[in-house]
Amino acid sequence: MTDLVPAKEKPAVRPARPFFSSGPCAKRPGWTPEALKGALVGRSHRSKPGKAKLKDAIDRTKRLLGVPEDYRLGIVPASDTGAVEMALWSLLGARPVDLFAWESFSEDWVTDTVKQLRLPNTRLFKAPYGELPDLTQYLPGNDAVFVWNGTTSGVKVPDGDWISPNRDGLTICDATSAAFAMELPWDKLDVVTFSWQKALGGEAAHGMLVLSPRAVKRLETYTPPWPLPKIFRLTSKGKLTEGIFQGETINTPSMVAVEDWLDALTWAENLGGLKALIARANANLKMLEDWVAKSQWAGFLARDPKTRSNTSVCIAITDPWFVALSDEAKAETAKKLAALLEKEGVALDIGGYRAAPPGLRIWCGATVETSDLKALTPWLDWAYGQIKNT
C-alpha cells in the first residue's frame, strides 16, 4: 500500500504531455500545426474539393468504426449535442420513450425529452453517479435514449445484450466518449452520435450522426408535431436529404477542423484501426487500475469493473479523512488538488465534472500515452499529500 503522506520531494519524472482533459481531448501523439497545412481555407465547402474532403471524412470515419454499409453517417452542426438533439427533435414522438440516465449528459437528454419536447409517454430509469440503471427494463416496443459511456461519471454500458434484435422502437445512443475506444454493437443501435473533440482529439463544433435503415424509415414516415429549425432538418418532401451523408453539410463547417479530423483519421489508420485504438485505451485504464489497487486514498467512481469506462476515468477520493469532510469542503479540496497539478504543469483540466461527486477525471483515450499516465500517478500521490497536510 502507498503511504497516505507521500514524500515531500516532487517526483523526478513529469508526463511528456500533460493533456488529460475529457474534452476537447489530447491531440494525437506528434501533432503540430503543420498537420493543418492542407486545409481548404478561403474556399467554399460546397466547392468540388470542399465536398471531396467532407466526403472523405465521412467515408473514412465510417470505415474506421466498422459502421454497416447500409447505415448513413453525416457531419452535423453543434458537436455531439447538436447531433443528439437533431435526432431527438426529428425522431421522437412516434412511440413511448424509455430514458436511461446516470450522469449529467444523460440527464440533459431527459430534460430535452420531458421538459422541452414534453412527450407524455416516457419512462425514466435513473441511477446515481458511479452506477448504471437497470437497462433490462427497456421495452422493445418503445424508443430508447441513452449514453453508451457516461462521460461525467466514468460508467459505461457493458454490452448490447439488453436490446432486442426484434425491437419495434428505435435506440438512440449518445456515444461521444465511447466511439473509437469501445466496441459498439451496430445491429442494436439505430442512431449513434459523437463529436470530433473526444476520442481522436479533433477540434470542437462538429458532430457526427449515424442512422440505421430503421431510423431512416422513421424519418420518411413520421413527421413530428413541433417545428424543426433548419439545422435539424434531415428530410425534404418526405425523403431523407441524402446529400447530408455525402458531404453536403447543412451549414458551413470549418475546413481547418475538417483537415484536423482527416489527420486524426490517418493517425488512427496507420496505428492499426479500431482494434489498436481500443487496445491503447484499455492499456491506459489498466495503468490507473494498477495504481488504484495500491492506493490508500484513491478509488474509482465506477466501482464495477464491467461498467468502468476506459476513456473518461473518474477517480473518487476514498481516504477516510476526505470522506469525513463536509460536502463543501470536499468540493474545495478536490478543486485544490486539480489546481495544484495544473500549477505544476503535470495534469491539465482533470478536475471532476461540476455536477459529479468531488474527485478527478482523467482521459484515457487512445491519444493519451500510457507512459504519461505512468509518470502522472506519482504526482497524484504527491499532490494529494500536499493538499491533505496543508
C-alpha positions as CSV (number, residue, x, y, z in Angstrom):
1,M,0.0,0.0,0.0
2,T,1.2,3.5,-0.7
3,D,1.8,5.9,2.1
4,L,-1.1,8.4,2.8
5,V,1.6,11.1,3.3
6,P,3.8,10.7,0.2
7,A,7.4,12.1,0.2
8,K,7.7,15.9,0.3
9,E,10.0,15.8,-2.7
10,K,8.4,16.2,-6.0
11,P,8.6,13.2,-8.4
12,A,11.5,13.3,-10.8
13,V,9.7,12.4,-14.0
14,R,6.9,14.5,-15.5
15,P,4.4,13.5,-18.2
16,A,5.8,14.5,-21.6
17,R,2.2,15.6,-22.5
18,P,0.1,16.7,-19.5
19,F,-3.1,16.8,-21.6
20,F,-5.7,14.6,-19.8
21,S,-8.8,16.7,-20.4
22,S,-12.1,14.9,-21.2
23,G,-13.0,17.3,-23.9
24,P,-11.6,18.7,-26.0
25,C,-9.1,15.8,-25.6
26,A,-5.4,15.4,-26.2
27,K,-4.3,15.6,-29.8
28,R,-2.7,12.6,-31.4
29,P,0.9,12.0,-30.4
30,G,3.3,14.0,-32.6
31,W,0.6,16.5,-33.7
32,T,1.8,20.0,-34.7
33,P,0.0,22.8,-36.6
34,E,1.8,21.6,-39.7
35,A,-0.9,18.9,-39.9
36,L,-3.3,21.6,-41.0
37,K,-1.3,22.9,-43.9
38,G,-3.6,21.2,-46.4
39,A,-6.7,22.9,-45.1
40,L,-9.0,24.2,-47.8
41,V,-9.2,27.7,-46.3
42,G,-10.6,30.6,-48.3
43,R,-12.7,28.2,-50.4
44,S,-16.3,27.2,-50.3
45,H,-17.2,23.9,-48.5
46,R,-19.6,23.4,-51.4
47,S,-16.8,23.6,-54.0
48,K,-15.7,20.3,-55.6
49,P,-12.6,20.0,-53.5
50,G,-14.5,21.1,-50.4
51,K,-17.2,18.4,-50.9
52,A,-14.4,15.9,-51.6
53,K,-12.7,16.5,-48.2
54,L,-16.0,16.3,-46.4
55,K,-17.0,13.0,-48.2
56,D,-13.5,11.6,-47.4
57,A,-14.0,12.5,-43.7
58,I,-17.4,10.6,-43.7
59,D,-16.2,7.6,-45.6
60,R,-13.0,7.1,-43.6
61,T,-14.8,7.6,-40.3
62,K,-17.4,5.0,-41.3
63,R,-14.8,2.5,-42.3
64,L,-12.6,3.0,-39.2
65,L,-15.6,2.4,-36.9
66,G,-16.9,-0.5,-38.9
67,V,-20.3,1.1,-39.4
68,P,-22.5,-1.2,-41.6
69,E,-22.6,-0.3,-45.3
70,D,-26.4,0.4,-45.3
71,Y,-26.1,2.9,-42.4
72,R,-25.8,6.6,-43.2
73,L,-23.2,8.8,-41.5
74,G,-23.1,12.6,-41.8
75,I,-21.4,15.7,-40.4
76,V,-23.8,17.9,-38.5
77,P,-23.7,21.2,-36.6
78,A,-23.0,21.9,-32.9
79,S,-20.8,18.9,-31.9
80,D,-22.4,15.8,-30.2
81,T,-25.0,17.9,-28.5
82,G,-26.3,19.1,-31.9
83,A,-26.3,15.6,-33.2
84,V,-28.2,14.2,-30.3
85,E,-30.8,17.0,-30.3
86,M,-31.2,16.7,-34.1
87,A,-32.1,13.0,-33.5
88,L,-34.5,13.7,-30.6
89,W,-36.4,16.5,-32.3
90,S,-36.6,14.6,-35.6
91,L,-37.5,11.1,-34.4
92,L,-39.2,11.1,-31.0
93,G,-43.0,11.2,-30.5
94,A,-44.0,8.3,-32.7
95,R,-43.7,5.8,-29.8
96,P,-43.3,5.8,-26.0
97,V,-39.8,6.6,-24.8
98,D,-37.6,4.8,-22.3
99,L,-35.0,7.1,-20.9
100,F,-31.8,5.9,-19.1
101,A,-29.8,8.4,-17.0
102,W,-26.8,8.1,-14.7
103,E,-24.8,11.3,-15.1
104,S,-25.2,14.9,-16.4
105,F,-25.4,14.4,-20.2
106,S,-27.9,11.6,-20.0
107,E,-29.8,13.9,-17.7
108,D,-29.7,16.6,-20.4
109,W,-31.4,14.2,-22.8
110,V,-34.1,13.5,-20.2
111,T,-34.7,17.3,-19.9
112,D,-34.9,17.7,-23.7
113,T,-37.4,14.8,-24.0
114,V,-39.6,15.5,-20.9
115,K,-39.4,19.3,-20.4
116,Q,-38.7,20.7,-23.9
117,L,-40.5,18.2,-26.2
118,R,-43.0,17.5,-23.4
119,L,-43.6,13.9,-24.5
120,P,-46.2,12.4,-22.3
121,N,-45.4,8.7,-22.7
122,T,-42.0,8.4,-21.1
123,R,-40.4,6.1,-18.5
124,L,-37.3,7.2,-16.7
125,F,-34.7,4.7,-15.3
126,K,-32.1,6.6,-13.2
127,A,-29.0,5.6,-11.2
128,P,-26.7,7.8,-9.1
129,Y,-23.2,8.7,-10.2
130,G,-21.0,5.6,-10.3
131,E,-23.8,3.2,-11.1
132,L,-25.8,2.0,-14.1
133,P,-29.6,1.9,-14.2
134,D,-31.4,-1.4,-14.9
135,L,-31.2,-1.5,-18.7
136,T,-33.2,-4.7,-18.9
137,Q,-36.3,-2.6,-18.2
138,Y,-36.2,-1.4,-21.8
139,L,-39.3,-2.4,-23.7
140,P,-38.6,-3.2,-27.4
141,G,-41.8,-1.5,-28.5
142,N,-40.5,1.8,-27.2
143,D,-37.8,4.1,-28.3
144,A,-34.8,4.3,-26.0
145,V,-32.5,7.2,-25.3
146,F,-29.2,6.7,-23.5
147,V,-25.5,7.4,-23.5
148,W,-23.1,4.5,-24.2
149,N,-20.4,6.0,-21.9
150,G,-21.3,8.3,-19.0
151,T,-18.6,10.9,-19.7
152,T,-19.0,12.7,-16.3
153,S,-19.4,9.5,-14.2
154,G,-17.0,7.1,-15.9
155,V,-19.7,4.4,-16.1
156,K,-20.3,2.7,-19.5
157,V,-22.8,0.3,-20.9
158,P,-21.0,-3.1,-20.9
159,D,-22.8,-4.6,-24.0
160,G,-25.9,-4.5,-26.1
161,D,-27.4,-7.8,-24.8
162,W,-30.4,-5.9,-23.3
163,I,-31.5,-4.6,-26.7
164,S,-33.8,-6.9,-28.6
165,P,-32.9,-7.6,-32.2
166,N,-36.6,-7.7,-32.9
167,R,-37.4,-4.3,-31.4
168,D,-40.0,-2.1,-33.0
169,G,-38.7,1.1,-31.3
170,L,-35.5,3.0,-32.1
171,T,-32.4,3.0,-29.9
172,I,-30.8,6.5,-29.8
173,C,-27.3,6.4,-28.4
174,D,-25.0,9.2,-27.5
175,A,-21.6,7.6,-28.0
176,T,-19.4,10.6,-28.0
177,S,-16.9,9.4,-25.4
178,A,-17.2,5.7,-26.4
179,A,-16.7,5.8,-30.2
180,F,-13.1,4.9,-31.2
181,A,-12.5,3.3,-27.7
182,M,-15.2,0.7,-27.3
183,E,-16.9,-1.9,-29.4
184,L,-20.4,-0.7,-30.4
185,P,-23.0,-3.3,-31.4
186,W,-24.2,-1.6,-34.5
187,D,-27.0,-4.0,-35.1
188,K,-28.5,-3.0,-31.8
189,L,-28.1,0.8,-32.4
190,D,-30.4,2.8,-34.7
191,V,-29.0,6.3,-34.0
192,V,-25.4,6.9,-32.9
193,T,-23.9,10.3,-32.2
194,F,-20.3,11.5,-31.4
195,S,-18.1,14.5,-31.9
196,W,-14.6,15.2,-33.2
197,Q,-13.3,16.6,-30.0
198,K,-13.3,13.4,-28.0
199,A,-11.5,10.1,-28.6
200,L,-9.3,11.2,-31.6
201,G,-8.6,14.7,-30.3
202,G,-10.3,16.6,-33.1
203,E,-11.4,20.2,-32.9
204,A,-14.7,21.2,-31.5
205,A,-18.0,22.3,-33.1
206,H,-18.7,19.4,-35.4
207,G,-20.9,16.4,-34.7
208,M,-21.4,13.1,-36.5
209,L,-24.8,11.4,-36.8
210,V,-25.2,7.7,-37.8
211,L,-28.6,6.4,-38.9
212,S,-29.7,2.8,-39.4
213,P,-32.1,1.9,-42.2
214,R,-34.8,1.7,-39.5
215,A,-34.1,5.3,-38.4
216,V,-34.3,6.5,-42.0
217,K,-37.6,4.8,-42.4
218,R,-38.9,6.6,-39.3
219,L,-37.7,9.9,-40.7
220,E,-39.5,9.3,-44.0
221,T,-42.8,8.0,-42.5
222,Y,-43.2,10.2,-39.4
223,T,-43.5,14.0,-39.1
224,P,-43.1,15.4,-35.6
225,P,-45.8,17.8,-34.4
226,W,-43.4,20.6,-33.5
227,P,-41.5,22.9,-35.8
228,L,-37.9,22.0,-36.7
229,P,-35.2,24.6,-37.2
230,K,-33.1,24.4,-40.4
231,I,-30.1,22.9,-38.7
232,F,-32.3,19.9,-37.5
233,R,-34.0,19.1,-40.8
234,L,-32.9,15.8,-42.2
235,T,-35.7,15.3,-44.8
236,S,-37.2,17.2,-47.7
237,K,-40.6,16.5,-49.1
238,G,-40.8,13.3,-47.1
239,K,-37.5,11.9,-48.2
240,L,-34.1,11.7,-46.5
241,T,-31.8,14.5,-47.6
242,E,-29.1,12.2,-48.9
243,G,-26.6,15.0,-49.5
244,I,-26.0,15.4,-45.8
245,F,-24.5,12.0,-45.8
246,Q,-22.3,12.7,-48.9
247,G,-20.6,15.8,-47.5
248,E,-23.2,18.5,-48.3
249,T,-23.4,19.8,-44.7
250,I,-26.5,21.7,-43.5
251,N,-24.4,24.7,-42.5
252,T,-20.8,25.9,-43.0
253,P,-18.2,23.7,-41.4
254,S,-14.7,24.7,-40.5
255,M,-12.4,23.4,-43.2
256,V,-9.5,23.7,-40.8
257,A,-11.3,21.4,-38.4
258,V,-12.0,19.0,-41.2
259,E,-8.3,18.9,-42.1
260,D,-7.5,18.2,-38.5
261,W,-10.1,15.4,-38.4
262,L,-8.6,13.9,-41.6
263,D,-5.1,14.0,-39.9
264,A,-6.5,12.2,-36.8
265,L,-8.1,9.5,-39.0
266,T,-4.8,9.0,-40.8
267,W,-3.0,8.5,-37.5
268,A,-5.7,6.0,-36.3
269,E,-5.5,4.1,-39.6
270,N,-1.7,3.9,-39.5
271,L,-1.9,2.8,-35.9
272,G,-3.9,-0.3,-36.9
273,G,-7.5,0.9,-36.8
274,L,-10.2,0.5,-34.3
275,K,-8.7,-2.6,-32.5
276,A,-5.5,-0.7,-31.9
277,L,-7.3,2.3,-30.6
278,I,-9.3,0.2,-28.2
279,A,-6.1,-1.6,-27.0
280,R,-4.4,1.7,-26.2
281,A,-7.4,2.9,-24.2
282,N,-7.6,-0.4,-22.3
283,A,-3.9,-0.2,-21.6
284,N,-4.3,3.3,-20.2
285,L,-7.2,2.2,-17.9
286,K,-5.1,-0.8,-16.8
287,M,-2.3,1.6,-15.7
288,L,-4.7,3.5,-13.5
289,E,-6.3,0.3,-12.2
290,D,-2.9,-0.9,-11.1
291,W,-2.2,2.4,-9.3
292,V,-5.6,2.5,-7.6
293,A,-5.1,-1.1,-6.4
294,K,-2.1,0.1,-4.4
295,S,-3.5,3.4,-3.3
296,Q,-4.9,4.2,0.2
297,W,-6.6,7.4,-0.9
298,A,-8.0,6.9,-4.4
299,G,-10.7,4.6,-5.9
300,F,-13.0,4.6,-8.9
301,L,-16.3,6.3,-9.0
302,A,-17.4,3.3,-11.2
303,R,-16.8,0.5,-8.7
304,D,-17.9,-2.3,-11.0
305,P,-15.0,-3.1,-13.5
306,K,-17.6,-4.3,-16.1
307,T,-19.1,-0.9,-16.3
308,R,-15.9,1.2,-15.8
309,S,-15.0,3.5,-18.7
310,N,-11.7,3.2,-20.5
311,T,-11.9,6.8,-21.6
312,S,-13.3,9.2,-19.0
313,V,-11.9,7.6,-15.9
314,C,-13.4,9.2,-12.8
315,I,-11.2,8.9,-9.6
316,A,-13.0,9.0,-6.3
317,I,-11.2,10.1,-3.1
318,T,-11.8,7.3,-0.6
319,D,-9.4,8.4,2.2
320,P,-11.5,8.4,5.5
321,W,-10.1,11.9,6.2
322,F,-11.7,13.2,3.0
323,V,-14.9,11.2,3.4
324,A,-15.4,12.9,6.8
325,L,-15.3,16.4,5.3
326,S,-18.4,18.4,4.7
327,D,-19.7,18.4,1.1
328,E,-18.5,22.0,0.6
329,A,-15.0,21.1,2.0
330,K,-14.8,18.0,-0.3
331,A,-15.6,20.1,-3.3
332,E,-13.0,22.7,-2.3
333,T,-10.3,20.1,-1.6
334,A,-10.8,18.4,-4.9
335,K,-10.5,21.7,-6.7
336,K,-7.3,22.5,-4.8
337,L,-5.9,19.1,-5.9
338,A,-6.7,19.6,-9.6
339,A,-5.3,23.2,-9.3
340,L,-2.0,22.1,-7.8
341,L,-1.5,19.5,-10.5
342,E,-2.2,22.2,-13.1
343,K,0.1,24.6,-11.4
344,E,2.9,22.1,-11.6
345,G,2.2,21.5,-15.3
346,V,1.8,17.8,-14.9
347,A,-2.0,17.4,-15.5
348,L,-4.3,19.9,-17.1
349,D,-8.1,20.1,-16.8
350,I,-8.6,16.9,-14.7
351,G,-11.0,18.2,-12.1
352,G,-14.2,16.2,-11.8
353,Y,-17.2,17.4,-13.7
354,R,-19.0,20.2,-11.7
355,A,-22.2,18.1,-11.2
356,A,-20.3,14.9,-10.3
357,P,-19.1,13.9,-6.8
358,P,-15.8,15.7,-6.0
359,G,-12.8,13.9,-7.4
360,L,-10.7,13.8,-10.5
361,R,-11.5,12.8,-14.1
362,I,-8.6,11.6,-16.3
363,W,-9.0,11.0,-20.0
364,C,-7.5,7.6,-21.0
365,G,-8.4,7.5,-24.7
366,A,-6.1,6.4,-27.4
367,T,-4.4,9.7,-28.0
368,V,-3.0,9.6,-24.4
369,E,0.3,7.7,-24.0
370,T,0.5,5.1,-21.3
371,S,3.9,6.4,-20.3
372,D,2.4,9.8,-19.5
373,L,-0.1,8.1,-17.2
374,K,2.7,6.2,-15.5
375,A,4.5,9.4,-14.9
376,L,1.4,11.1,-13.7
377,T,0.5,8.7,-10.8
378,P,3.4,9.6,-8.5
379,W,2.3,13.3,-9.0
380,L,-1.2,12.4,-8.0
381,D,0.1,10.9,-4.7
382,W,2.4,13.8,-4.1
383,A,-0.3,16.4,-4.7
384,Y,-2.8,14.7,-2.5
385,G,-0.2,14.6,0.3
386,Q,0.4,18.3,-0.1
387,I,-3.3,19.1,0.0
388,K,-4.0,16.9,2.9
389,N,-1.2,18.2,5.1
390,T,-1.7,21.9,4.5
